[in-house]
Amino acid sequence: MQMVAELISEYINTWYEKLQTVHFNEIDTAYFNYLFRANEWAFFTKKGESFEAKIIGIGEFGQLILEDRNGSISKNMFKEVEFVI
């Protein structure tokens, strides 16, 4: 159990050091790469309307940046859009 705790601690410290040394692009890239359905076409809902889009990025303030099939890009705040699963 202690070995697991040490591994977790090392992992957290690695990312904390990146944050302290202002490696924001590396952090942003890693975060984006772990997003569910990033760069994949998927269905979403917004204000009761369904549409197809893909996640193409994350905004400076955490907005989900989507591109729809027409090429329109939108920035969406937390809970503004939902996945259709």
C-alpha positions, 0 to 999 in steps of 0.5 A: 500500500505504501508503494502505491501511495509513493507512486501517486505522490511522485505523479502529483509532484511531477505535475505540480512541478510543471505547474510551478515552472509554467509548463502550461502548454504541456499540462493543457495538451495532456488534459486534452488528450485524456478528454472523453471523445476529444477530436471525435464526432459525437452528439451533444445537446444545448438548450434542448437541441441536439447537434453533432460536433467534436471537441477541438480544444479547451478555452482559457477559462475551461470552456469546451471548444466545439466544432460542428459539421458546418465548421462553426466553432463555439465555446461552452461553459460548464454544463452548457452542453451535454454529451448524448450517450 
